[in-house]
Amino acid sequence: MLIAGDIGGTKTRLALVSPEAGPRQFVAEQEFHSTDFAGLVPIVKAFLAAVGGHATAACFDVAGPVIDGHVQLTNLPWDLEESALCCQSAFKRGSDSILVQFGLSMGAFW
């Protein structure tokens, strides 16, 4: 399964998406107050714990330039790194599957 997320300065919206249901029918969806958390990993862990799900891939819309899998958010004091997120979560990392992708527009989901 895939976590799709829109990371905003005020709120972070996460959705769990399955290949079977497709991107328009979420398995689960939850909204978090971004400033209540020290970063994205605690939100992802809280989301997965709350919905009882798991994911091996993720795609997050973020504010800021993404360079080599790294972004310093312009609207939060968070520094996000693809490799760290993979290590701290259950996301796989490898060349055969895009596992964590920052900077894509999630407008198609919400």
C-alpha positions in Angstrom: 0.0 0.0 0.0 1.0 3.6 -0.5 0.7 6.6 1.8 -0.2 9.8 -0.1 0.3 13.0 1.9 -0.1 16.7 1.7 2.3 18.3 4.1 1.1 21.8 5.0 2.2 24.4 7.5 -1.1 24.2 9.3 -2.3 20.6 8.6 -1.0 17.4 7.2 -3.4 15.1 5.4 -2.5 11.5 4.9 -4.3 8.7 3.0 -3.7 5.1 2.6 -4.1 3.9 -0.9 -4.3 0.4 -2.2 -3.6 -0.8 -5.8 -6.9 -2.6 -5.8 -9.1 0.4 -4.8 -7.0 3.0 -6.7 -6.2 6.6 -5.9 -9.8 7.9 -5.6 -11.0 5.4 -3.0 -8.9 5.7 0.1 -8.5 2.7 2.5 -8.1 5.3 5.3 -7.6 9.1 5.6 -6.7 11.3 8.5 -5.7 14.9 9.1 -3.1 16.1 11.7 -2.1 19.5 13.0 1.4 19.8 11.6 2.8 21.9 14.5 1.8 19.3 17.0 4.6 17.1 15.7 8.4 17.4 15.5 8.4 16.0 11.9 6.8 13.8 9.4 7.9 10.4 10.7 5.9 10.8 14.0 2.8 11.7 11.9 3.3 8.7 9.6 3.7 6.4 12.6 0.6 7.9 14.4 -1.5 7.5 11.2 -0.5 3.9 10.6 -1.1 3.1 14.3 -4.5 4.8 14.2 -5.7 3.0 11.0 -4.1 -0.3 11.7 -2.4 -0.2 8.3 1.0 -0.6 6.8 2.6 0.9 3.7 5.7 0.1 1.7 5.7 3.3 -0.4 4.8 7.0 0.0 4.4 10.2 -1.9 4.3 13.5 -0.2 3.5 17.0 -1.5 5.8 19.4 0.3 6.5 23.2 0.3 10.1 23.8 -0.8 12.6 22.7 -3.4 13.5 19.0 -3.4 17.1 18.3 -4.2 18.5 14.8 -4.2 15.7 13.5 -1.9 16.1 16.3 0.6 13.9 19.3 1.4 13.9 22.0 4.0 10.2 23.0 4.3 9.4 26.6 3.8 6.3 26.5 6.0 7.5 24.3 8.9 10.8 23.9 10.7 11.2 20.4 9.3 14.1 19.0 7.4 13.0 16.0 5.4 15.3 13.4 3.9 14.0 10.5 1.8 16.6 8.0 3.0 15.9 8.8 6.7 12.2 8.5 6.2 12.7 5.1 4.6 14.9 4.0 7.5 12.6 5.2 10.2 9.4 3.9 8.5 8.5 0.6 6.8 9.1 2.1 3.3 11.3 0.1 1.0 14.1 1.8 -0.9 15.5 0.6 -4.2 15.7 1.3 -7.9 12.8 -0.9 -8.9 10.2 1.0 -7.1 9.8 4.6 -6.2 9.3 4.5 -2.5 9.2 8.0 -1.2 8.7 10.9 -3.6 8.6 14.4 -2.4 7.3 17.4 -4.3 4.4 16.0 -6.3 1.1 17.7 -6.3 -1.6 15.8 -4.4 -4.4 18.0 -5.7 -5.6 15.0 -7.7 -6.3 13.1 -4.5 -8.1 15.9 -2.6 
